[in-house]
Amino acid sequence: MKGLKILLVLIDMALTLCACHSSAALHPLILVPGNGGNQLEARLTGAFKSSSLLCYQPFLHHKEEDKSDWFRLWFDPKILLSPFTRCFAQQMTLYYDPDKDDYHNGPGVETRVPFFGSTQSLAYLDPNLKHITSYMANLVKSLEQIGYIDGVNLFGAPYDFRYGLAAEGHPSFVGSRFLHDLKELIENASATNGGKPVIIMSHSLGGLFVLNLLNRNPLSWRRRYVKHFVALSAPWGGTVEEILTFASGYTLRVPFIDPLLVREEQRTSESNLWLLPSPKIFGQMKLLVITQNATYSASDIPRFLEDIGFPQGVQPYKSRILPLIEHEQLIAPEVAVTCIIGYGVETPETLFYGSEGFDKQPEVVYGDGDGTVNMVSLLAVEAKWADTAEQPLKVIRIPGVSHTGILNDIVALEKIITEISDINSVVTGSVA
């Protein structure tokens, strides 16, 4: 038995040495998380006003001169308690300014994204509770086993996931700044790795940001700096689950939280508005919401927003989001793309509301998908790019794997790592 243990240790050491030795040959890889997939920090200024003293709690143990201290806004386990849930919702709320045609934080709330460029912010949402807030940790470990090293050839691109992007001609300061920072990270990662083009791997919402980044830069830049784009669980055409979020609130399956306590804050999220079902993908006839007095398809989103009591969302949706998802979102980037998705998991497809209205959770009819994103959305680019000869596309389907499970499931991780290894083994052609 002792000899077997020594043999296993030696094998592990050999594999580690082999991986480290081969790391120089790997293409740099950048991870872009999904909605809620990285830490977010905040600090409160004198302009912040709240009816509860608990909302000032990050400063209770600091002297007056230390009130500029930053604290982790997402994820903090205290939000599981109702009074802190209300504070969290207030501090996370965004406001749309119709005069500036853009979104901003609430008065007295400043936010920032820690550890840009590193995987630290997206491995664990709370480093003190690693077992229950692990996000990309297992994916990072799997990448490290084939030679990737954080800060050397492996990088993270966390962002303020509350903000999104807007159609051409409309400002989107925070989202556009993230695209600028991501572009610089790509260029720097390439430069520090011998000029090798970069592999970008996204999860969920991150895929929409990456696709927009690619299509907002010249083809010559894409082919120079991007070897491959790997999209995990990308919601190319939005999700029915987002309708549930707007109508009744959604706690991301976090226990003990009343969804109504976070509903108003969730409605203000620019990225949530972006993730509502696309009429081009879901169609104009399929009913997604059925109530006693009305029905709604993806084409009825403006009327839906009015009827749930969120009329302030109609104008930014119609002017900023709808043109983006109808005309700009799914343009083929003409760089190699691999979509890795789960399927065969019950996914909300139609919501039924009774006499109690939208304040109660609906009855749900489920369809196919990954538990969060519907199949029609997961496969939208496959249908859209089918006749685009210049667009290399590969779709890997994994049965029974959920939207976030794809980051932890053993079979899924094996397929992801195999795909990354295969991409690294392909010699990059000459750059135009």
C-alpha positions as CSV (number, residue, x, y, z in Angstrom):
1,M,0.0,0.0,0.0
2,K,2.8,2.4,0.9
3,G,4.5,1.7,-2.4
4,L,1.3,2.4,-4.3
5,K,1.0,5.8,-2.6
6,I,4.6,6.7,-3.5
7,L,3.9,5.7,-7.1
8,L,0.8,7.9,-7.2
9,V,2.7,10.8,-5.8
10,L,5.5,10.3,-8.4
11,I,2.9,10.1,-11.2
12,D,1.3,13.3,-10.0
13,M,4.7,15.1,-9.8
14,A,5.5,13.9,-13.3
15,L,2.2,15.2,-14.7
16,T,2.7,18.5,-12.9
17,L,6.2,18.9,-14.3
18,C,5.0,18.0,-17.8
19,A,2.2,20.5,-17.5
20,C,4.5,23.3,-16.3
21,H,7.0,22.5,-19.0
22,S,4.3,22.7,-21.7
23,S,2.7,25.9,-20.4
24,A,4.9,28.1,-22.6
25,A,3.4,26.5,-25.7
26,L,-0.2,27.2,-24.7
27,H,-2.2,30.1,-26.1
28,P,-3.1,32.6,-23.4
29,L,-6.7,32.1,-22.2
30,I,-9.1,34.7,-20.8
31,L,-12.2,33.8,-18.7
32,V,-15.2,36.0,-18.9
33,P,-17.9,35.2,-16.3
34,G,-21.6,35.4,-16.4
35,N,-24.3,37.4,-14.6
36,G,-23.4,37.4,-10.9
37,G,-20.2,35.4,-11.7
38,N,-17.6,37.6,-10.0
39,Q,-17.2,39.7,-6.8
40,L,-18.4,43.3,-6.7
41,E,-17.3,45.9,-4.2
42,A,-19.0,49.1,-3.0
43,R,-18.5,52.0,-0.7
44,L,-21.0,54.5,0.6
45,T,-20.6,58.2,0.5
46,G,-22.4,61.0,2.4
47,A,-25.0,61.1,-0.4
48,F,-26.3,57.7,0.5
49,K,-29.6,57.7,2.4
50,S,-31.4,54.8,3.9
51,S,-34.2,54.3,6.4
52,S,-32.3,51.5,8.1
53,L,-29.1,51.9,10.1
54,L,-28.3,48.3,9.1
55,C,-27.6,49.6,5.6
56,Y,-24.6,51.5,7.0
57,Q,-23.3,48.3,8.7
58,P,-20.1,48.0,6.7
59,F,-18.8,51.1,8.6
60,L,-20.0,50.2,12.2
61,H,-16.5,49.0,13.1
62,H,-14.6,51.9,11.5
63,K,-13.6,55.3,12.7
64,E,-15.2,58.3,11.0
65,E,-12.2,59.0,8.8
66,D,-12.4,55.4,7.5
67,K,-15.8,55.7,5.9
68,S,-14.4,55.4,2.4
69,D,-13.6,51.8,3.0
70,W,-14.7,49.4,0.3
71,F,-16.7,46.3,1.2
72,R,-17.9,43.2,-0.8
73,L,-21.4,43.9,-2.0
74,W,-21.6,40.6,-4.0
75,F,-21.5,38.1,-2.6
76,D,-22.1,38.6,1.1
77,P,-23.9,35.9,3.0
78,K,-25.6,38.5,5.2
79,I,-28.0,39.2,2.3
80,L,-29.8,36.0,3.2
81,L,-31.3,37.8,6.2
82,S,-34.3,39.9,5.3
83,P,-33.1,43.3,6.7
84,F,-29.8,43.0,4.9
85,T,-31.6,41.8,1.7
86,R,-33.4,45.1,1.6
87,C,-30.1,47.0,2.1
88,F,-28.4,44.9,-0.6
89,A,-31.3,45.6,-3.0
90,Q,-31.0,49.4,-2.4
91,Q,-27.3,49.4,-2.9
92,M,-27.4,47.3,-6.1
93,T,-30.2,49.3,-7.7
94,L,-29.4,51.1,-11.0
95,Y,-31.2,54.2,-12.3
96,Y,-31.9,55.0,-16.0
97,D,-31.4,58.7,-16.8
98,P,-33.5,59.5,-19.9
99,D,-31.7,62.7,-20.5
100,K,-28.3,61.0,-20.7
101,D,-29.8,57.8,-22.1
102,D,-27.6,55.7,-19.8
103,Y,-27.6,53.9,-16.4
104,H,-25.9,54.8,-13.2
105,N,-25.6,53.8,-9.5
106,G,-27.9,55.1,-6.9
107,P,-27.0,58.3,-4.9
108,G,-24.1,57.7,-2.6
109,V,-23.2,54.3,-3.9
110,E,-19.8,53.7,-5.7
111,T,-18.9,50.3,-7.0
112,R,-15.8,48.7,-8.4
113,V,-14.8,45.2,-9.7
114,P,-11.8,43.8,-7.9
115,F,-8.9,41.7,-9.3
116,F,-9.4,42.5,-13.0
117,G,-6.9,40.4,-15.0
118,S,-6.9,37.6,-12.4
119,T,-9.2,34.6,-11.9
120,Q,-9.3,35.4,-8.1
121,S,-12.6,37.4,-8.4
122,L,-14.5,34.7,-10.3
123,A,-13.2,31.5,-8.7
124,Y,-15.1,32.2,-5.5
125,L,-17.7,34.8,-4.9
126,D,-16.8,34.9,-1.2
127,P,-13.2,33.7,-0.4
128,N,-14.3,33.0,3.2
129,L,-17.0,30.6,2.1
130,K,-15.3,28.7,-0.7
131,H,-17.4,25.5,-0.5
132,I,-20.7,27.3,-1.0
133,T,-19.7,30.2,-3.3
134,S,-17.4,28.4,-5.7
135,Y,-18.1,29.6,-9.3
136,M,-15.2,29.0,-11.7
137,A,-12.8,27.5,-9.2
138,N,-13.1,23.9,-10.6
139,L,-12.7,25.2,-14.2
140,V,-9.6,27.1,-13.2
141,K,-8.1,24.1,-11.4
142,S,-8.8,22.0,-14.5
143,L,-7.0,24.5,-16.7
144,E,-4.1,24.7,-14.3
145,Q,-3.7,20.9,-14.6
146,I,-2.9,21.3,-18.3
147,G,-0.3,24.0,-17.7
148,Y,-2.3,27.3,-17.3
149,I,-1.0,29.7,-14.7
150,D,-3.0,32.6,-13.3
151,G,-1.5,35.9,-14.3
152,V,0.9,34.3,-16.8
153,N,-1.2,32.7,-19.5
154,L,-4.5,32.5,-17.7
155,F,-6.5,35.7,-17.0
156,G,-9.9,36.7,-15.7
157,A,-12.1,39.5,-17.0
158,P,-14.7,40.2,-14.2
159,Y,-17.1,43.1,-14.7
160,D,-20.1,44.9,-13.2
161,F,-22.7,42.5,-14.4
162,R,-25.6,44.8,-13.6
163,Y,-24.7,46.9,-16.6
164,G,-25.1,45.8,-20.2
165,L,-24.6,47.2,-23.7
166,A,-26.8,49.2,-26.0
167,A,-27.5,49.5,-29.7
168,E,-25.3,51.7,-31.9
169,G,-25.9,55.4,-31.3
170,H,-26.7,54.9,-27.6
171,P,-24.2,55.5,-24.8
172,S,-23.4,52.6,-22.4
173,F,-20.5,54.0,-20.4
174,V,-19.9,51.1,-18.0
175,G,-20.4,48.3,-20.5
176,S,-18.4,50.0,-23.2
177,R,-15.6,50.6,-20.7
178,F,-15.5,46.9,-19.9
179,L,-15.2,46.1,-23.6
180,H,-12.3,48.5,-23.8
181,D,-10.6,46.9,-20.8
182,L,-11.2,43.4,-22.2
183,K,-9.7,44.4,-25.5
184,E,-6.6,45.8,-23.7
185,L,-6.3,42.5,-21.6
186,I,-6.5,40.5,-24.8
187,E,-3.7,42.5,-26.4
188,N,-1.5,42.4,-23.3
189,A,-2.0,38.7,-22.8
190,S,-0.9,38.1,-26.4
191,A,2.1,40.4,-26.1
192,T,3.4,38.7,-22.9
193,N,3.0,35.3,-24.4
194,G,5.1,35.6,-27.5
195,G,2.4,37.3,-29.6
196,K,0.2,34.2,-29.6
197,P,-3.5,35.0,-30.3
198,V,-5.8,34.5,-27.3
199,I,-8.5,31.9,-26.5
200,I,-11.5,33.6,-24.9
201,M,-13.8,31.4,-22.8
202,S,-17.1,32.9,-21.5
203,H,-19.9,31.7,-19.4
204,S,-23.5,32.7,-19.9
205,L,-23.9,36.5,-20.2
206,G,-20.2,36.8,-20.7
207,G,-20.7,35.3,-24.2
208,L,-22.9,38.3,-25.3
209,F,-20.2,40.7,-24.2
210,V,-17.5,38.8,-26.0
211,L,-19.4,38.5,-29.3
212,N,-20.1,42.2,-29.2
213,L,-16.5,42.9,-28.5
214,L,-15.5,40.9,-31.6
215,N,-18.0,42.5,-33.9
216,R,-17.2,46.0,-32.7
217,N,-13.5,45.6,-33.8
218,P,-12.0,45.2,-37.3
219,L,-11.7,41.8,-38.7
220,S,-7.9,42.3,-38.9
221,W,-7.8,42.8,-35.2
222,R,-9.9,39.8,-34.5
223,R,-7.7,37.5,-36.6
224,R,-4.6,38.9,-35.1
225,Y,-5.5,38.6,-31.4
226,V,-8.2,35.9,-31.1
227,K,-7.4,32.3,-31.9
228,H,-10.7,30.9,-30.7
229,F,-13.9,31.9,-28.8
230,V,-15.4,29.2,-26.5
231,A,-18.9,30.1,-25.2
232,L,-20.3,28.0,-22.3
233,S,-24.1,28.1,-21.9
234,A,-24.5,31.4,-23.8
235,P,-28.0,32.9,-23.8
236,W,-27.8,34.2,-27.4
237,G,-31.5,35.0,-27.6
238,G,-32.3,35.6,-23.9
239,T,-34.3,33.4,-21.6
240,V,-37.9,32.9,-20.4
241,E,-36.5,32.8,-16.8
242,E,-35.7,36.5,-17.2
243,I,-39.5,37.1,-17.7
244,L,-40.0,35.4,-14.3
245,T,-37.3,37.7,-12.8
246,F,-39.1,40.8,-14.0
247,A,-42.6,39.6,-13.1
248,S,-42.2,38.0,-9.7
249,G,-38.5,38.3,-8.7
250,Y,-36.0,35.5,-8.8
251,T,-33.5,34.5,-6.1
252,L,-31.1,32.4,-8.3
253,R,-32.3,29.4,-6.2
254,V,-30.6,31.0,-3.1
255,P,-32.7,29.8,-0.1
256,F,-34.6,31.9,2.4
257,I,-34.8,35.1,0.3
258,D,-38.2,36.5,-0.5
259,P,-38.1,37.2,-4.3
260,L,-40.3,40.2,-3.9
261,L,-37.5,41.9,-1.8
262,V,-35.1,41.8,-4.8
263,R,-37.7,42.2,-7.6
264,E,-37.5,46.0,-7.9
265,E,-33.7,46.0,-7.9
266,Q,-33.6,43.2,-10.5
267,R,-35.9,45.2,-12.8
268,T,-33.4,48.0,-12.8
269,S,-30.5,45.9,-14.0
270,E,-29.6,46.8,-17.6
271,S,-28.2,43.4,-18.2
272,N,-31.5,41.7,-17.1
273,L,-33.3,43.9,-19.6
274,W,-30.8,42.7,-22.2
275,L,-31.5,39.0,-21.4
276,L,-35.3,39.1,-22.0
277,P,-36.4,36.8,-24.8
278,S,-35.6,38.0,-28.3
279,P,-38.5,38.2,-30.7
280,K,-36.2,37.1,-33.5
281,I,-35.3,33.9,-31.6
282,F,-38.4,33.0,-29.7
283,G,-40.8,34.2,-32.4
284,Q,-44.0,36.3,-32.4
285,M,-46.5,33.6,-31.9
286,K,-45.2,31.4,-29.0
287,L,-46.9,32.4,-25.8
288,L,-44.4,32.8,-22.9
289,V,-46.7,34.3,-20.3
290,I,-50.4,33.5,-19.8
291,T,-52.5,35.4,-17.2
292,Q,-56.3,35.6,-16.6
293,N,-56.5,38.8,-18.6
294,A,-53.6,38.7,-21.1
295,T,-51.0,36.7,-23.0
296,Y,-47.5,37.7,-24.0
297,S,-45.0,36.5,-26.6
298,A,-41.5,37.8,-27.0
299,S,-42.9,40.5,-29.2
300,D,-45.1,41.8,-26.4
301,I,-42.3,42.7,-24.0
302,P,-43.1,46.4,-23.9
303,R,-46.7,45.7,-23.0
304,F,-45.6,43.1,-20.5
305,L,-43.3,45.6,-18.8
306,E,-46.2,48.1,-18.5
307,D,-48.6,45.5,-17.1
308,I,-46.2,44.2,-14.4
309,G,-45.8,47.8,-13.1
310,F,-42.5,48.7,-14.6
311,P,-43.3,51.3,-17.3
312,Q,-39.9,53.0,-16.8
313,G,-38.3,50.0,-18.5
314,V,-40.2,50.4,-21.8
315,Q,-38.3,53.3,-23.3
316,P,-34.8,51.9,-22.7
317,Y,-35.9,48.5,-23.9
318,K,-37.4,49.8,-27.1
319,S,-34.6,52.2,-27.9
320,R,-31.5,50.6,-26.5
321,I,-32.1,46.8,-26.2
322,L,-34.5,45.8,-29.0
323,P,-32.3,47.2,-31.9
324,L,-29.3,45.5,-30.3
325,I,-30.8,42.1,-30.2
326,E,-32.6,42.3,-33.5
327,H,-29.9,43.8,-35.7
328,E,-26.4,43.6,-34.1
329,Q,-26.3,40.8,-31.6
330,L,-25.8,37.6,-33.7
331,I,-23.5,38.8,-36.5
332,A,-21.0,36.2,-37.2
333,P,-17.5,37.3,-36.0
334,E,-15.6,35.2,-38.6
335,V,-13.3,33.8,-36.0
336,A,-13.5,30.2,-34.8
337,V,-16.3,29.6,-32.2
338,T,-17.1,26.6,-30.1
339,C,-20.4,26.5,-28.1
340,I,-20.6,24.1,-25.3
341,I,-24.1,23.6,-23.8
342,G,-26.0,21.4,-21.5
343,Y,-29.5,20.1,-22.4
344,G,-32.1,17.7,-21.1
345,V,-32.7,19.8,-18.0
346,E,-36.2,21.2,-17.2
347,T,-36.2,24.8,-18.3
348,P,-39.0,27.4,-17.8
349,E,-40.9,27.7,-21.1
350,T,-44.3,29.1,-20.3
351,L,-45.5,30.9,-17.1
352,F,-49.1,30.8,-15.9
353,Y,-50.3,33.5,-13.5
354,G,-53.6,33.2,-11.6
355,S,-55.9,35.7,-9.9
356,E,-53.2,36.7,-7.4
357,G,-51.2,38.3,-10.2
358,F,-47.5,38.8,-10.5
359,D,-46.8,39.0,-6.8
360,K,-47.0,35.2,-6.6
361,Q,-44.7,32.8,-8.3
362,P,-46.4,31.3,-11.4
363,E,-47.1,27.8,-12.4
364,V,-44.4,26.8,-14.9
365,V,-44.5,24.6,-18.0
366,Y,-41.0,23.3,-18.7
367,G,-39.2,22.6,-21.9
368,D,-35.7,21.6,-22.9
369,G,-32.6,23.6,-22.1
370,D,-30.0,23.8,-19.4
371,G,-32.4,24.8,-16.6
372,T,-31.9,28.5,-17.2
373,V,-31.5,29.0,-21.0
374,N,-34.0,27.6,-23.4
375,M,-32.7,25.4,-26.3
376,V,-33.8,27.8,-29.0
377,S,-31.6,30.4,-27.4
378,L,-28.6,28.1,-26.7
379,L,-28.6,27.0,-30.4
380,A,-29.5,30.4,-31.9
381,V,-26.1,31.0,-33.5
382,E,-26.1,27.5,-35.0
383,A,-29.3,28.4,-36.9
384,K,-28.2,32.0,-37.6
385,W,-24.7,31.2,-39.0
386,A,-25.6,28.0,-40.8
387,D,-25.2,29.6,-44.2
388,T,-22.1,31.7,-43.3
389,A,-19.2,30.0,-45.0
390,E,-16.7,32.3,-43.3
391,Q,-17.8,31.3,-39.8
392,P,-16.2,28.2,-38.3
393,L,-18.6,26.9,-35.6
394,K,-18.7,23.8,-33.5
395,V,-21.4,22.9,-31.0
396,I,-20.8,20.4,-28.2
397,R,-23.9,19.2,-26.4
398,I,-23.7,17.5,-23.0
399,P,-26.9,15.7,-21.7
400,G,-28.1,16.4,-18.2
401,V,-25.7,19.3,-17.5
402,S,-27.2,22.5,-16.1
403,H,-26.4,26.1,-16.8
404,T,-23.9,26.5,-13.9
405,G,-23.2,22.8,-13.6
406,I,-21.2,23.0,-16.8
407,L,-18.5,24.7,-14.7
408,N,-18.3,21.8,-12.2
409,D,-19.6,18.6,-13.8
410,I,-16.8,16.1,-14.3
411,V,-17.9,15.1,-17.8
412,A,-18.4,18.8,-18.8
413,L,-15.0,19.8,-17.5
414,E,-13.4,16.9,-19.4
415,K,-15.0,18.0,-22.7
416,I,-14.0,21.6,-22.0
417,I,-10.4,20.7,-21.3
418,T,-10.3,18.4,-24.3
419,E,-11.5,21.2,-26.5
420,I,-9.0,23.7,-25.1
421,S,-6.2,21.1,-25.7
422,D,-7.4,20.6,-29.2
423,I,-7.5,24.3,-29.9
424,N,-3.9,24.6,-28.6
425,S,-2.8,21.8,-30.9
426,V,-3.9,23.6,-34.0
427,V,-1.2,25.7,-35.6
428,T,-2.3,29.2,-36.1
429,G,-2.2,30.3,-39.8
430,S,-0.5,33.4,-41.1
431,V,-2.1,36.6,-40.0
432,A,-3.4,38.9,-42.7
